[in-house]
Amino acid sequence: MKTIVYVAITVVLVGWVVMQKVTAQKLKNYRLSVAEFKQAISEGKIQLIDVRTANEYKSGHIPKAINMDVLSQSNFKQQIETLDKNRPTYIYCRSGKRSLKALNQMIKNGYTHIYDLKGGYLEWNK
């Protein structure tokens, strides 16, 4: 009986690890370098979202970016519902961690053309 339980736990854990790797690989397709991000946002009608706090946004941001603080979950959920899910959407935060959280949330909410600035605003300013 113990063997069956151990095998079942192992199968579940291996499945979880594989899913995490697949998810990480999939997200790489949505993360752009600074050069790719700059090129993309200069090419057309896009939605540019800064997911940092209001104070961070006020201290400096990419021109034409709209501030939607991902840490304010209830507000963030409401704000992203006002966006066009089919229009290219580019997001960033300070270093790339919060925007990755926002990216995951927006993909789950049906956004089909969403891209994240790898390294965030810190990389942008280098």
N, C-alpha and C positions, 0 to 999 in steps of 0.2 A: 504494500500500500504506500509506504514512504517513497518507493522508487517512482511510482506513478505520479505522486504529488511533485517530486523533484523534477521529473521530466516535464510535467505541465508548466511548472514555474519557469523552467529553462526555455521552453518554447515561447511562452509569453514574453519573457525578457529579450530573447533574440528577436522576436517580431517587433518589439518596441524599439530596439536599437536600429534595426533595419529601417523602420519608418522614420526615425529621427534623421538618419543619413539621407534618405530620399528627400525629406522635407528640406534639409540643409542644402542639398544640391539644387533642388527646385528654386529655393530662394536666391541662390547665386545668380540665376537668370534675371532677377528683378533688381539686383544691386549694381549700380553704375559707378565708374570712376569719376573723378572731378571732370576730366576732359569729356567723357561721354555725356555726363549730366549737363555740362555747359552747352555742348553742341545740341543736345535734345531740347533743352528749354528755349533755345534761340530759334528753333525751326518752325514754331507754329503755335496754334491755339492750344494751350495746355492749362492744367490746374497745378499751381505750385503751392505746396503746403509746408509751413514750418511748424513742426509738432512740439517745439520747446515751450517753456513757460512764457507768459507775457513779458516779464522782466528781461528774459534772455532775448526775446524778439526785439524789444526796445533798444537793447544794447548793440544791435546790428543784425541785419538779415539780408538775404538775397533779394534784390529788387523784384517787386510785384508778388512776393510771397504773402500768403494769407496765414495768419497765426491760428492754429487749432491745437491747443495743449492736450497731448495724449494722456498726460497724468490726471487730467480732469475727465475721468471716464464717461460720466453721464453727459457732460457737455460735448466731449469729443464724438460720442456716438450720434448725438443729435446733429452736430455740425457736418459730419461726413455724409449724412443722409441728404444734405442740401447740394451735394456735388453730383455731377454727371458721371455715373459709374462706367460709361463707355468712352469717356473722353480721357486722353492721356493725363495721368496724374503723377506728379513728381513730389516726393516728400524728403524731408531731412530734419535732423535734430543737431545736437552739439557734436556727438562723436559717432553716432550710428546705432546706438543701443535702443533708444526710445523709438526711433523711426522704424527699426526692425519690428518692434512690438506693434506699431501702427500699421506697418505693411502686412503683417499676419492678420490683423483684425480686418483690414480693408479687403484683403483677398477673400476672407471668410464671408464678407458682406457683399461679394459679387463684383468687385472691381476687377476689370479684365486687363487694363493697361496702366499698371502702377509700377513706379520705379523709385528706388531709394538711393540717396547719395551715400556711397560707401565712405565711411570716415567722417561723415557729417560736415557741419559748418567749420569745424577745426581744419579739416582737409581743404575745404573751399578757400579758406583764408591763407593757406601756405603759399 
